[in-house]
Amino acid sequence: MHRRIKKLDESIAGRIAAGEVVERPSSIVKELLENALDAGADRIEIELEEGGTLSIGITDNGEGIDSGDIALAFERHATSKIEDFDDLYRIHSFGFRGEALSSIASISRIDMISRREESLHGTRVIVEGGRISEIKEAGSPRGTRIRVTDIFYTTPVRKKFLKKATTEQAHCLEYITRLALCTYECGITVRTKKKTILTIPPARDMRERTSFVLGRTFADSARPIGAERGDYAIGGLISRPDVSKSNTREMLYYINGRYVKDGFLNHAVMTAYRGILEPRRYPSVVIYLTMPPGDVDVNVHPTKMEVRFKHPRELYSLVVDSVMESLADTGPIGGKEPVTPRTRTGGEGIYYGQRITEAIRRYTLSQGGKGAGETGRRPLSAGGTGSGAGDTRPLFETETGIDEQISFTSLHYLGQFTNTYLFFTAPERVIVIDQHAAHERVLYERLRQRTAHGHSERQKLLLPEIIELQPAHFDLLAANMDILADTGLDVEPYGDNTIIVKSVTPLLAHIDLKVLVSDLIDEFVQTGKRGDIDHIREKVIAVMACRGAVKARERLTEEEVASLCRDLDSVPFAATCPHGRPLFVSLGTGDMERMFKRR
């Protein structure tokens, strides 16, 4: 069918553009908060209704908007931050593209009042679906008050993808705390239903601010970093290797005061942590980088959180060296003695060179060719009653396609490789088991079975664990305490943004509860759709199983390996871990012959 080219209706074009800027309520909070900070506010109040899904209100004491500019502020590409093209390479403000208010207005209703210091009165404007319906004089203190309602009413399909209010609120608070970490002079208060859920007072410096935002536990134990190299400088705080997360959410970077998400910087930090951090775990870092504005392009994405560096190799080297120097006297996970300070010589130097070459290659490709541990021993027995005797199942397929009836306990154990993989032999083949994945599957099935039958046993802690949380995380965990109780983890509020863990299922009695709670919160942030309780519970059980399972690089005795095999024979579907990774691989005679080119 032949179709002629035509110009999109302005309202449709506005909604499409809005989709690049406004993904969820937290996107609105981010843009409006950045505007308030750019206006020089040192006191900001935020109000969220139903986690920001119903309404968002932000009041600041910044310089305000001139009455003659109010209407223009809602036009696309209208901005006070740049005058000519070269200004894009001298950006010192958060916002500058002139799209935020226009994009937000196109998918919601806005009621805004603003007044400058020298004005006798303020100006009120009401915008509905991108069109100004009312503008008039109004009494107002200095600054701006804006309220956004009926969010996504012009794009209802986007609203269907929102998660429950507690999850959306957590996303909002996450953006607020990230921005708070780069503006320590400003006080921020967040309320919902007349209740104050977050208070971040002005701080004397960034370390004090970090203590308010990420908690005293991190701020007091974190290691400082700091260095200068030419026009580049780095500073901030990084966590010890024994304090880790299940994802990169607390790897925070600020370029010239602007929060950014950057995989290139993640890669540099993880290079520095190599060998002293538990596999598939990530540090908490708050890193501030300063450089000439012309050396970083912040105009590569509408949200302004992705950047492009002019000299990536120099930046990578600065980050790695600074972090490595700070971590020089830390030992490996579970170790008691500090390691020798690491330098980029010998084998480490070769590895460093390979990492930076690979990072630069990936970075260049991503830019289109432009720019340049657990303490203590966990019991391997999961409390199963089956011994595996007579319990055979198809473990793998033979080359003839006929299932062999064989059990894990019938395999002949050869030994452990790199304290991670267990090697066995069976008739005409070799079997390799991933010890973490195997134990994880066993624990998952035990926990799921006990939870499903209401037999979630509890073991009271001799000394209850008191854990301080970030405000967003406290609310999220509080909303899911009943689900945790179903699995045997009894958690209760214990003051402002603090919880107390009183009991845990015996299967997990050995684990670090602070790490478990941190991982559970990460899972709640990513899951938890409205009304999907069973789905959340399954995710919680999977996290518990992962944290409770024996880890890679952990030495197992032959008795422990035998116990693991018996447990594997007593649980259903012993083929993958709860996350879908293979539990074992099987190599037959034919596989060996092909590898050695015998056929």
Residue pairs with C-beta under 8 A, 6 or more apart in sequence:
8 16
11 106
11 129
11 130
14 76
14 102
14 103
14 106
14 130
15 106
15 107
15 154
15 155
17 76
17 99
17 102
17 103
17 106
17 302
18 102
18 103
18 104
18 106
18 107
18 155
19 155
19 158
20 103
20 302
20 303
21 27
21 31
21 99
21 100
21 103
21 104
21 302
21 303
22 28
22 31
22 103
22 104
22 107
24 162
24 168
24 171
25 48
25 51
25 52
25 53
25 56
25 151
25 162
25 168
25 171
25 172
26 52
26 168
26 171
26 172
26 174
26 175
27 303
28 52
28 56
28 104
28 108
28 148
28 151
29 46
29 48
29 52
29 56
29 58
29 172
29 175
29 176
30 175
30 179
30 303
31 95
31 100
31 101
31 103
31 104
32 56
32 58
32 100
32 104
32 146
32 148
33 44
33 46
33 58
33 175
33 176
33 179
34 94
34 95
34 100
34 179
35 94
35 95
35 100
35 101
35 144
36 44
36 58
36 60
36 62
36 144
37 44
37 62
37 94
37 179
37 183
37 186
38 62
38 81
38 93
38 94
38 95
39 60
39 62
39 63
39 64
39 143
39 144
40 62
40 63
41 60
41 61
41 62
41 143
41 186
42 61
42 185
42 186
42 187
42 202
43 60
43 61
43 186
43 187
44 58
44 59
44 60
44 61
44 186
44 187
44 188
44 189
45 58
45 59
45 60
45 188
45 189
45 190
45 191
46 56
46 57
46 58
46 59
46 176
46 188
46 189
46 190
46 191
47 55
47 56
47 57
47 58
47 190
47 191
47 192
48 55
48 56
48 57
48 169
48 172
48 190
48 191
48 192
49 55
49 56
49 192
49 193
50 165
50 168
51 164
51 165
51 166
51 167
51 168
51 169
51 170
51 172
51 192
52 151
52 168
52 169
52 172
53 151
53 159
53 162
53 165
53 168
54 149
54 151
55 147
55 148
55 149
55 151
56 147
56 148
56 151
56 172
57 145
57 146
57 147
57 148
58 144
58 145
58 146
59 143
59 144
59 145
59 146
60 143
60 144
60 145
61 141
61 142
61 143
62 143
62 144
63 116
63 117
63 142
63 143
64 114
64 115
64 116
64 117
64 119
64 122
64 142
64 143
64 144
65 73
65 114
65 116
65 123
65 144
66 116
66 119
67 119
67 122
67 123
67 137
69 80
70 112
70 114
70 123
70 125
70 135
71 125
71 132
71 135
72 78
73 101
74 101
74 102
74 105
74 110
74 125
74 127
74 130
74 132
75 98
75 102
76 98
76 99
76 102
77 97
77 98
77 99
78 98
78 102
79 95
79 96
79 97
79 98
81 87
81 91
81 93
81 95
81 96
81 98
82 88
82 91
82 96
87 96
88 96
88 297
88 299
89 293
89 294
89 297
90 293
90 294
91 293
91 298
91 299
92 256
92 257
92 293
94 258
94 304
95 304
96 304
97 299
97 302
97 304
99 302
101 110
102 130
104 110
104 148
105 127
105 129
105 130
106 129
106 130
106 154
107 129
107 151
107 152
107 153
107 154
107 155
107 158
108 148
108 149
108 150
108 151
108 152
108 153
108 154
109 126
109 127
109 128
109 129
109 148
109 149
109 150
109 153
110 125
110 126
110 127
110 128
110 146
110 147
110 148
110 149
111 124
111 125
111 126
111 146
111 147
111 149
112 124
112 125
112 126
112 127
112 144
112 145
112 146
112 147
113 122
113 123
113 124
113 125
113 138
113 140
113 144
113 145
113 146
114 122
114 123
114 140
114 143
114 144
114 145
115 121
115 122
115 123
115 140
115 141
115 142
115 143
116 142
117 142
121 137
121 138
121 139
121 140
122 137
122 138
122 139
122 140
123 135
123 136
123 137
123 138
124 134
124 135
124 136
124 137
124 138
124 140
125 132
125 134
125 135
126 132
126 133
126 134
126 135
127 133
129 153
129 154
130 154
151 159
152 158
152 159
152 162
153 159
162 168
163 528
163 529
163 530
164 528
164 529
164 530
164 531
166 475
166 476
166 479
166 528
167 476
167 524
167 525
167 528
169 192
169 197
169 472
169 475
169 476
170 472
170 473
170 475
170 476
170 524
170 525
171 525
172 190
172 472
173 190
173 197
173 198
173 470
173 471
173 472
173 475
174 249
174 472
174 525
176 188
176 190
176 198
176 200
177 198
177 200
177 213
177 214
177 470
177 471
177 472
178 252
178 259
179 259
180 186
180 188
180 200
180 209
180 212
180 213
181 206
181 209
181 210
181 213
181 214
181 252
181 254
181 259
181 286
182 254
182 257
182 258
182 259
182 288
183 257
184 202
184 203
184 204
184 205
184 206
184 208
184 209
185 202
185 203
186 202
187 200
187 201
187 202
188 198
188 199
188 200
189 196
189 198
189 199
189 200
190 196
190 197
190 198
190 199
190 471
191 197
197 471
197 475
198 471
198 472
200 209
200 212
200 213
201 212
203 209
203 212
206 235
206 236
206 286
206 288
207 219
207 224
207 237
208 219
210 218
210 219
210 222
210 237
210 286
211 218
211 219
211 220
213 470
214 250
214 284
214 286
214 470
215 468
215 469
215 470
216 468
217 468
218 237
218 239
218 243
218 284
219 237
221 239
221 240
221 243
222 237
222 238
222 239
222 240
222 284
222 286
223 237
223 238
223 239
223 240
223 326
223 327
224 235
224 236
224 237
224 326
225 234
225 235
225 236
225 237
225 238
225 287
225 322
225 323
225 325
225 326
226 234
226 235
226 236
226 322
227 233
227 234
227 318
227 321
227 322
227 325
228 234
229 314
229 317
229 318
230 314
231 291
231 292
231 295
232 289
232 290
232 291
232 314
232 315
232 318
233 289
233 290
233 291
234 287
234 288
234 289
234 318
234 319
234 322
235 287
235 288
236 285
236 286
236 287
236 288
237 285
237 286
238 269
238 283
238 284
238 285
238 286
238 287
238 323
238 326
238 327
239 283
239 284
239 285
240 330
241 273
241 276
241 277
241 278
241 283
241 327
241 330
241 331
241 332
241 333
241 373
242 333
242 373
243 283
243 284
244 277
244 278
244 281
244 282
244 283
244 284
244 373
244 515
245 281
245 282
245 283
245 284
245 518
245 519
245 522
246 280
246 281
246 282
246 518
246 519
246 522
246 543
247 282
247 522
248 266
248 282
249 522
249 525
250 282
250 283
250 284
250 285
251 265
251 266
251 269
251 282
251 283
251 284
251 285
252 259
252 285
252 286
252 287
253 259
253 260
253 261
253 262
253 265
253 285
253 287
253 289
254 260
254 286
254 287
254 288
254 289
255 289
255 290
255 291
255 296
255 298
255 307
256 289
256 290
256 291
256 293
256 296
257 288
258 298
258 304
259 305
260 298
260 305
260 306
260 307
261 305
261 306
262 306
262 307
263 366
264 309
264 312
264 316
264 359
264 362
264 363
265 287
265 315
265 319
267 316
267 355
267 359
267 362
268 315
268 316
268 319
268 320
268 323
268 359
269 283
269 285
269 287
269 319
269 320
269 323
270 277
270 282
271 320
271 352
271 355
271 356
271 359
272 319
272 320
272 323
272 324
272 327
273 283
273 323
273 327
274 351
274 355
275 332
276 327
276 330
276 331
276 332
276 333
276 339
277 283
277 333
278 333
278 373
278 374
278 551
279 551
279 552
279 553
285 323
287 319
289 315
289 319
291 315
294 310
295 309
295 310
295 311
296 307
296 308
296 309
296 310
297 307
297 308
297 309
297 310
297 371
298 304
298 307
300 306
300 307
300 308
308 367
308 370
308 371
309 315
309 363
309 371
309 372
310 371
310 372
311 372
312 359
312 360
312 363
312 371
312 372
313 356
313 360
313 372
316 356
316 359
316 360
317 356
320 352
320 356
321 344
324 342
325 341
327 342
328 339
328 341
328 342
329 338
329 339
329 341
330 338
330 339
331 337
331 338
331 339
332 339
332 373
333 373
333 374
334 373
334 374
334 375
342 348
343 349
344 352
344 353
360 372
363 371
363 372
364 370
364 371
364 372
373 551
374 510
374 511
374 512
374 551
375 512
376 510
377 510
378 510
378 511
378 548
378 549
378 550
379 510
380 439
380 550
380 556
380 560
380 563
380 564
380 567
381 563
381 567
382 439
382 442
382 443
382 446
382 507
382 567
383 446
383 506
383 507
384 442
384 446
384 566
384 567
384 570
384 571
385 570
386 566
386 567
386 569
386 570
387 409
387 566
387 569
387 570
388 407
388 408
388 409
388 565
388 566
388 568
388 569
388 570
389 409
391 407
391 569
391 570
392 405
392 406
392 407
392 410
393 405
393 406
393 407
393 569
393 574
394 403
394 404
394 405
394 406
395 404
395 406
395 407
395 408
395 426
395 431
395 586
396 403
396 404
396 406
396 429
396 431
396 586
397 403
397 404
398 404
398 428
398 588
399 588
399 589
399 590
404 426
404 427
406 426
407 565
407 569
408 433
408 565
408 566
408 568
408 569
408 574
409 562
409 565
409 566
409 569
410 426
411 424
411 425
411 426
411 431
411 565
412 424
412 425
412 426
413 422
413 423
413 424
413 558
413 561
413 562
414 423
414 424
414 425
415 422
415 423
416 422
416 423
416 435
416 555
416 556
416 561
417 423
417 432
418 552
418 553
419 552
419 553
419 554
419 555
419 556
420 434
420 435
420 436
420 552
420 553
421 432
421 433
421 434
421 435
422 432
422 433
422 435
422 438
422 556
422 561
422 564
423 430
423 431
423 432
424 430
424 431
424 432
424 433
425 431
428 588
428 589
429 586
429 587
429 588
429 589
429 591
430 586
430 587
430 592
431 584
431 585
431 586
431 587
432 584
432 585
432 586
432 587
433 583
433 584
434 552
434 577
434 581
434 582
434 583
434 584
435 550
435 552
435 554
435 556
435 564
436 549
436 550
436 551
436 552
436 577
437 549
437 576
437 577
437 581
437 582
437 583
438 564
438 568
438 574
438 577
438 583
438 584
439 549
439 550
439 564
439 567
440 545
440 546
440 549
440 577
440 578
441 545
441 568
441 571
441 573
441 574
441 576
441 577
441 578
441 583
442 549
442 564
442 567
442 568
442 571
443 507
443 544
443 545
443 548
443 549
444 541
444 542
444 545
444 577
444 578
445 571
445 572
445 573
446 507
446 571
447 487
447 505
447 507
447 541
447 544
447 545
448 538
448 541
450 456
450 457
450 488
450 505
451 486
451 487
451 488
451 537
451 541
456 485
456 486
456 487
456 488
456 505
457 488
457 505
457 506
458 488
458 490
458 503
458 504
458 505
459 503
459 504
459 505
459 506
459 509
460 502
460 503
461 501
461 502
461 503
461 504
464 500
464 501
464 502
465 500
465 501
465 513
465 514
466 494
466 498
466 499
466 500
466 501
467 498
467 499
467 500
467 501
467 513
467 514
467 517
468 497
468 498
469 477
469 497
469 498
469 499
469 517
469 521
470 497
471 497
473 521
474 493
474 497
474 498
474 499
476 521
476 524
476 525
477 484
477 491
477 499
477 517
477 520
477 521
477 524
478 493
478 499
480 524
480 528
480 536
480 540
481 491
481 492
483 533
483 536
483 537
483 540
484 490
484 491
484 520
484 540
485 491
486 537
487 505
487 537
487 540
487 541
487 544
488 503
488 504
488 505
488 508
489 501
489 503
489 504
489 505
489 508
489 516
489 544
490 501
490 502
490 503
490 504
491 499
491 500
491 501
491 502
491 517
492 499
492 500
492 502
493 499
493 500
494 500
499 517
501 513
501 517
504 513
505 544
507 548
508 516
508 544
508 547
508 548
510 548
511 547
511 548
512 547
515 547
516 543
516 544
516 547
519 543
519 546
519 547
520 540
520 543
520 544
523 539
523 540
523 543
524 536
527 535
527 536
527 539
528 535
528 536
529 535
541 578
542 578
542 579
545 578
546 578
546 579
550 556
550 560
550 564
556 564
568 574
568 583
574 583
575 582
575 583
575 584
576 582
576 583
577 583
590 599
592 598
593 599
